[in-house]
Amino acid sequence: MPGIVEFPSLVQNAIKRFGHLFANEPERVHFGECLTGLLVASRKTVTSINAEFAMTTDRSCLNRWITQVGWDPERLNGARLAWHQKATSTRYSRQGVIAIDNVLIDHDGKCIEDVGWFWDHADKKNKIAHDYLIANYVCTSGTQTFHPDGKQHLGLGDCQLRSGEGQTRHMYPVILAHSLLVAELRQGCARESARNVAATIGEACRSSLREVLSKTIAWAIDRATNHNWDHERITAILALS
């Protein structure tokens, strides 16, 4: 959906909660753009995420934020885990276990660092992929579906950054986006813009998409009625012309 003018509320709250981990406001904006793109973009590549926004910087800026800027992905992940301890539904439990999941993250490009040909037992074919060992904390009172949800809805396999470090740094915002959605679903929270409480990760992502679309429509109406912008100017800003 091109023409995003405002982050969804889930991302705005994440920036308030984790924004202190980034050095300045531009970094926090890129953090918000990355999370928003993972939630609502049709494809989760840097180019596609950048194209979703009406007013943003060149895509190279988002690329550099992911691959070169000095924010610490381990520190972000540590803050995510600490945040989970504040809620009874997500904090560590005596019934919890660490499940080691051997995951293939398939890619289209052959020039991506550390990819290789692997046999996929699920699809019964060879594919170009990264072979990850993912440690999942699972409580016996419930189940976690990070791998299928991440691949289907959050772009776990969409990253086309060539460096291994870039691939890893892309992984942490995906994990965070999944955690934010899981926490929201467990709390039974629905945004004011959503008609029904979301029950799955996919529904929660579509709820965020409806929210940003509603905000874009409201922005366009405001520019037309209160700022005397004409149709051509609005569509040009929204990259719809």
C-alpha beads as a LAMMPS data file, in Angstrom:
LAMMPS data file: protein, C-alpha beads

241 atoms
240 bonds

1 atom types
1 bond types

-500.0 500.0 xlo xhi
-500.0 500.0 ylo yhi
-500.0 500.0 zlo zhi

Masses

1 110.0

Atoms # bond

1 1 1 0.000 0.000 0.000
2 1 1 1.863 3.136 -1.129
3 1 1 1.234 6.428 0.624
4 1 1 1.691 5.668 4.330
5 1 1 1.774 8.986 6.200
6 1 1 1.707 7.775 9.822
7 1 1 2.874 4.699 11.693
8 1 1 0.199 2.353 13.092
9 1 1 -0.410 2.587 16.829
10 1 1 1.385 -0.706 17.471
11 1 1 4.573 0.757 15.979
12 1 1 4.156 4.115 17.714
13 1 1 3.982 2.291 21.048
14 1 1 7.050 0.221 20.118
15 1 1 9.016 3.403 19.391
16 1 1 8.063 4.754 22.826
17 1 1 9.116 1.478 24.443
18 1 1 12.340 0.761 22.524
19 1 1 13.258 4.115 20.984
20 1 1 15.856 4.869 23.659
21 1 1 18.018 2.128 22.127
22 1 1 18.655 4.308 19.084
23 1 1 20.970 7.298 19.004
24 1 1 18.730 9.919 17.396
25 1 1 15.356 10.677 15.855
26 1 1 16.277 9.633 12.272
27 1 1 17.280 6.216 13.601
28 1 1 13.978 5.932 15.451
29 1 1 12.113 6.886 12.268
30 1 1 13.897 4.136 10.325
31 1 1 13.095 1.727 13.155
32 1 1 9.420 2.681 12.798
33 1 1 9.545 2.394 9.012
34 1 1 11.098 -1.064 9.257
35 1 1 8.491 -2.362 11.719
36 1 1 5.609 -0.817 9.771
37 1 1 6.857 -2.319 6.527
38 1 1 7.169 -5.751 8.105
39 1 1 3.551 -5.499 9.238
40 1 1 1.844 -4.101 6.134
41 1 1 4.087 -4.126 3.030
42 1 1 3.244 -6.688 0.361
43 1 1 6.955 -7.521 0.138
44 1 1 9.367 -6.957 3.014
45 1 1 12.521 -5.995 1.095
46 1 1 14.220 -2.662 1.797
47 1 1 13.082 -1.302 -1.573
48 1 1 9.466 -2.341 -1.072
49 1 1 9.287 -1.058 2.514
50 1 1 10.726 2.305 1.524
51 1 1 8.226 2.597 -1.356
52 1 1 5.282 2.238 1.037
53 1 1 5.839 5.681 2.578
54 1 1 4.606 8.953 1.121
55 1 1 7.283 11.150 2.677
56 1 1 10.584 9.460 3.411
57 1 1 14.279 9.413 2.569
58 1 1 16.018 7.505 -0.205
59 1 1 15.929 3.737 0.179
60 1 1 19.715 3.716 0.651
61 1 1 19.203 5.397 4.030
62 1 1 17.032 2.531 5.284
63 1 1 19.528 0.067 3.844
64 1 1 22.410 1.735 5.732
65 1 1 20.350 1.803 8.941
66 1 1 19.895 -1.957 8.751
67 1 1 23.414 -2.863 7.641
68 1 1 25.822 -0.168 8.874
69 1 1 24.427 2.104 11.590
70 1 1 25.690 1.245 15.055
71 1 1 22.486 0.178 16.808
72 1 1 22.946 -3.088 18.680
73 1 1 20.551 -5.891 17.625
74 1 1 21.482 -7.969 20.681
75 1 1 20.581 -5.062 22.941
76 1 1 17.256 -4.668 21.116
77 1 1 16.564 -8.357 21.599
78 1 1 17.508 -8.123 25.272
79 1 1 15.069 -5.244 25.738
80 1 1 12.383 -7.314 24.017
81 1 1 12.944 -10.231 26.385
82 1 1 12.949 -7.902 29.424
83 1 1 9.658 -6.385 28.254
84 1 1 8.141 -9.882 28.041
85 1 1 8.887 -10.437 31.730
86 1 1 6.452 -7.664 32.701
87 1 1 3.366 -9.630 31.639
88 1 1 2.233 -12.905 33.194
89 1 1 1.304 -14.307 29.783
90 1 1 4.801 -13.877 28.323
91 1 1 7.254 -14.050 31.238
92 1 1 9.452 -17.081 31.802
93 1 1 7.770 -20.040 33.471
94 1 1 8.920 -23.237 35.189
95 1 1 6.956 -25.069 32.499
96 1 1 8.907 -23.318 29.740
97 1 1 11.399 -25.084 27.502
98 1 1 13.958 -24.024 24.896
99 1 1 13.146 -25.647 21.571
100 1 1 15.932 -25.703 18.961
101 1 1 14.450 -25.307 15.503
102 1 1 16.522 -25.968 12.363
103 1 1 15.023 -23.483 9.893
104 1 1 15.675 -22.896 6.201
105 1 1 15.145 -19.280 5.144
106 1 1 14.989 -19.429 1.358
107 1 1 16.208 -16.606 -0.914
108 1 1 16.119 -15.748 -4.599
109 1 1 19.681 -14.424 -4.999
110 1 1 22.835 -16.518 -5.318
111 1 1 25.208 -13.706 -4.262
112 1 1 23.918 -13.443 -0.690
113 1 1 26.588 -14.243 1.881
114 1 1 26.466 -17.702 3.504
115 1 1 23.571 -19.096 1.411
116 1 1 23.786 -22.599 0.007
117 1 1 21.760 -25.362 -1.563
118 1 1 19.764 -27.318 1.034
119 1 1 17.210 -30.091 0.864
120 1 1 13.846 -28.916 2.220
121 1 1 12.082 -31.880 3.801
122 1 1 8.774 -30.016 3.894
123 1 1 8.734 -29.008 0.217
124 1 1 10.660 -32.097 -0.932
125 1 1 13.078 -30.116 -3.078
126 1 1 16.458 -28.387 -3.024
127 1 1 16.473 -24.623 -2.486
128 1 1 18.857 -21.720 -2.008
129 1 1 18.625 -20.771 1.644
130 1 1 20.244 -19.802 4.916
131 1 1 20.272 -22.647 7.416
132 1 1 19.440 -21.122 10.816
133 1 1 19.286 -22.697 14.245
134 1 1 16.596 -20.729 16.085
135 1 1 16.138 -21.134 19.821
136 1 1 12.455 -20.725 20.677
137 1 1 11.280 -20.308 24.256
138 1 1 8.003 -22.217 24.519
139 1 1 5.719 -22.530 27.516
140 1 1 3.818 -25.791 27.740
141 1 1 0.620 -23.812 28.376
142 1 1 0.667 -22.533 24.791
143 1 1 2.359 -22.763 21.426
144 1 1 4.554 -20.428 19.416
145 1 1 4.380 -20.240 15.642
146 1 1 7.194 -17.791 14.920
147 1 1 8.640 -19.630 11.930
148 1 1 5.424 -20.045 9.848
149 1 1 4.038 -16.661 10.910
150 1 1 7.378 -14.966 10.263
151 1 1 7.688 -16.410 6.770
152 1 1 4.040 -15.925 5.767
153 1 1 3.292 -12.516 7.257
154 1 1 6.456 -10.738 8.481
155 1 1 9.030 -11.183 5.739
156 1 1 11.313 -13.701 7.435
157 1 1 12.500 -14.908 4.025
158 1 1 12.119 -11.682 2.048
159 1 1 15.366 -9.971 3.000
160 1 1 17.701 -9.722 -0.007
161 1 1 20.607 -7.977 1.744
162 1 1 23.830 -9.633 0.634
163 1 1 25.876 -9.504 3.838
164 1 1 25.428 -12.064 6.578
165 1 1 25.371 -9.270 9.162
166 1 1 22.586 -7.516 7.242
167 1 1 20.565 -10.739 7.186
168 1 1 21.006 -11.139 10.937
169 1 1 20.128 -7.507 11.678
170 1 1 16.986 -7.914 9.566
171 1 1 16.008 -10.936 11.653
172 1 1 15.768 -9.056 14.965
173 1 1 13.072 -6.544 13.875
174 1 1 11.098 -9.507 12.464
175 1 1 11.310 -11.235 15.853
176 1 1 10.295 -8.006 17.593
177 1 1 7.344 -7.469 15.229
178 1 1 6.152 -11.007 15.989
179 1 1 6.503 -10.417 19.743
180 1 1 4.520 -7.172 19.532
181 1 1 1.709 -8.902 17.654
182 1 1 1.673 -11.913 19.988
183 1 1 1.479 -9.633 23.038
184 1 1 -1.380 -7.683 21.467
185 1 1 -3.304 -10.840 20.611
186 1 1 -2.855 -12.251 24.099
187 1 1 -4.105 -9.052 25.653
188 1 1 -7.164 -9.202 23.418
189 1 1 -6.531 -5.614 22.327
190 1 1 -8.221 -4.185 19.252
191 1 1 -7.379 -0.822 17.796
192 1 1 -10.107 1.746 17.539
193 1 1 -9.900 1.540 13.748
194 1 1 -10.481 -2.228 13.711
195 1 1 -14.010 -3.622 13.732
196 1 1 -13.121 -6.982 15.273
197 1 1 -10.510 -8.242 17.676
198 1 1 -7.762 -9.953 15.683
199 1 1 -7.277 -13.639 16.456
200 1 1 -4.205 -14.512 14.366
201 1 1 -0.929 -12.873 13.341
202 1 1 -2.250 -12.444 9.809
203 1 1 -5.419 -10.745 11.039
204 1 1 -3.372 -8.449 13.268
205 1 1 -1.207 -7.440 10.283
206 1 1 -4.337 -6.714 8.229
207 1 1 -5.671 -4.652 11.129
208 1 1 -2.507 -2.521 10.990
209 1 1 -2.949 -2.166 7.236
210 1 1 -6.527 -0.926 7.700
211 1 1 -5.316 1.523 10.334
212 1 1 -2.615 3.094 8.143
213 1 1 -5.034 3.249 5.211
214 1 1 -7.559 5.060 7.405
215 1 1 -4.870 7.523 8.496
216 1 1 -3.845 8.164 4.899
217 1 1 -7.454 8.850 3.877
218 1 1 -7.898 11.217 6.835
219 1 1 -4.655 12.989 5.893
220 1 1 -5.796 13.443 2.286
221 1 1 -9.193 14.798 3.361
222 1 1 -7.514 17.237 5.761
223 1 1 -5.121 18.498 3.076
224 1 1 -7.984 19.001 0.626
225 1 1 -10.420 20.684 3.021
226 1 1 -8.173 22.607 5.411
227 1 1 -5.057 23.325 3.334
228 1 1 -6.602 23.790 -0.114
229 1 1 -4.421 21.148 -1.746
230 1 1 -5.641 20.055 -5.157
231 1 1 -6.003 16.476 -6.353
232 1 1 -2.724 16.484 -8.300
233 1 1 -0.661 17.638 -5.319
234 1 1 -2.178 15.017 -2.992
235 1 1 -1.698 12.155 -5.443
236 1 1 1.872 13.274 -6.148
237 1 1 2.770 13.240 -2.428
238 1 1 1.146 9.825 -2.035
239 1 1 3.031 8.542 -5.104
240 1 1 -0.253 7.663 -6.796
241 1 1 0.242 9.705 -9.947

Bonds

1 1 1 2
2 1 2 3
3 1 3 4
4 1 4 5
5 1 5 6
6 1 6 7
7 1 7 8
8 1 8 9
9 1 9 10
10 1 10 11
11 1 11 12
12 1 12 13
13 1 13 14
14 1 14 15
15 1 15 16
16 1 16 17
17 1 17 18
18 1 18 19
19 1 19 20
20 1 20 21
21 1 21 22
22 1 22 23
23 1 23 24
24 1 24 25
25 1 25 26
26 1 26 27
27 1 27 28
28 1 28 29
29 1 29 30
30 1 30 31
31 1 31 32
32 1 32 33
33 1 33 34
34 1 34 35
35 1 35 36
36 1 36 37
37 1 37 38
38 1 38 39
39 1 39 40
40 1 40 41
41 1 41 42
42 1 42 43
43 1 43 44
44 1 44 45
45 1 45 46
46 1 46 47
47 1 47 48
48 1 48 49
49 1 49 50
50 1 50 51
51 1 51 52
52 1 52 53
53 1 53 54
54 1 54 55
55 1 55 56
56 1 56 57
57 1 57 58
58 1 58 59
59 1 59 60
60 1 60 61
61 1 61 62
62 1 62 63
63 1 63 64
64 1 64 65
65 1 65 66
66 1 66 67
67 1 67 68
68 1 68 69
69 1 69 70
70 1 70 71
71 1 71 72
72 1 72 73
73 1 73 74
74 1 74 75
75 1 75 76
76 1 76 77
77 1 77 78
78 1 78 79
79 1 79 80
80 1 80 81
81 1 81 82
82 1 82 83
83 1 83 84
84 1 84 85
85 1 85 86
86 1 86 87
87 1 87 88
88 1 88 89
89 1 89 90
90 1 90 91
91 1 91 92
92 1 92 93
93 1 93 94
94 1 94 95
95 1 95 96
96 1 96 97
97 1 97 98
98 1 98 99
99 1 99 100
100 1 100 101
101 1 101 102
102 1 102 103
103 1 103 104
104 1 104 105
105 1 105 106
106 1 106 107
107 1 107 108
108 1 108 109
109 1 109 110
110 1 110 111
111 1 111 112
112 1 112 113
113 1 113 114
114 1 114 115
115 1 115 116
116 1 116 117
117 1 117 118
118 1 118 119
119 1 119 120
120 1 120 121
121 1 121 122
122 1 122 123
123 1 123 124
124 1 124 125
125 1 125 126
126 1 126 127
127 1 127 128
128 1 128 129
129 1 129 130
130 1 130 131
131 1 131 132
132 1 132 133
133 1 133 134
134 1 134 135
135 1 135 136
136 1 136 137
137 1 137 138
138 1 138 139
139 1 139 140
140 1 140 141
141 1 141 142
142 1 142 143
143 1 143 144
144 1 144 145
145 1 145 146
146 1 146 147
147 1 147 148
148 1 148 149
149 1 149 150
150 1 150 151
151 1 151 152
152 1 152 153
153 1 153 154
154 1 154 155
155 1 155 156
156 1 156 157
157 1 157 158
158 1 158 159
159 1 159 160
160 1 160 161
161 1 161 162
162 1 162 163
163 1 163 164
164 1 164 165
165 1 165 166
166 1 166 167
167 1 167 168
168 1 168 169
169 1 169 170
170 1 170 171
171 1 171 172
172 1 172 173
173 1 173 174
174 1 174 175
175 1 175 176
176 1 176 177
177 1 177 178
178 1 178 179
179 1 179 180
180 1 180 181
181 1 181 182
182 1 182 183
183 1 183 184
184 1 184 185
185 1 185 186
186 1 186 187
187 1 187 188
188 1 188 189
189 1 189 190
190 1 190 191
191 1 191 192
192 1 192 193
193 1 193 194
194 1 194 195
195 1 195 196
196 1 196 197
197 1 197 198
198 1 198 199
199 1 199 200
200 1 200 201
201 1 201 202
202 1 202 203
203 1 203 204
204 1 204 205
205 1 205 206
206 1 206 207
207 1 207 208
208 1 208 209
209 1 209 210
210 1 210 211
211 1 211 212
212 1 212 213
213 1 213 214
214 1 214 215
215 1 215 216
216 1 216 217
217 1 217 218
218 1 218 219
219 1 219 220
220 1 220 221
221 1 221 222
222 1 222 223
223 1 223 224
224 1 224 225
225 1 225 226
226 1 226 227
227 1 227 228
228 1 228 229
229 1 229 230
230 1 230 231
231 1 231 232
232 1 232 233
233 1 233 234
234 1 234 235
235 1 235 236
236 1 236 237
237 1 237 238
238 1 238 239
239 1 239 240
240 1 240 241
